[in-house]
Amino acid sequence: MPKDNQLDLDFRAPAEDGYASWQWDRREAVEQIVKLWGLPVGRQVRLRRTGIDGDFEGRLELASMPVRMDRRLPLELRMGKMKFSSGEVETCSVIGPAEGE
């Protein structure tokens, strides 16, 4: 096969298969959410919820992706099996690394 017929590989582009591309898109969306809402999604945190005595520790995750990137809308969050809204977060501090660090 002549050299000019070979395919060029672009390693800077997201993966070509659908699932890998979806994972890349989701990571990008979560990074935007972290910046916009100011919550350490994907990190080990100590969290206090409004109206509940005591602190909770665990990995802060999104329970679902927001419909729009609008900080005025509450996020649906979870820690383990506990689900709650970002509006219920009284305090939140990072106590561990992000996933994969």
Summary of the structure (lengths in Angstrom):
residues: 101
radius of gyration: 18.6
end to end distance: 43.3
largest distance: 71.4
contacts: 210
relative contact order: 0.19
helix: 26%
strand: 33%
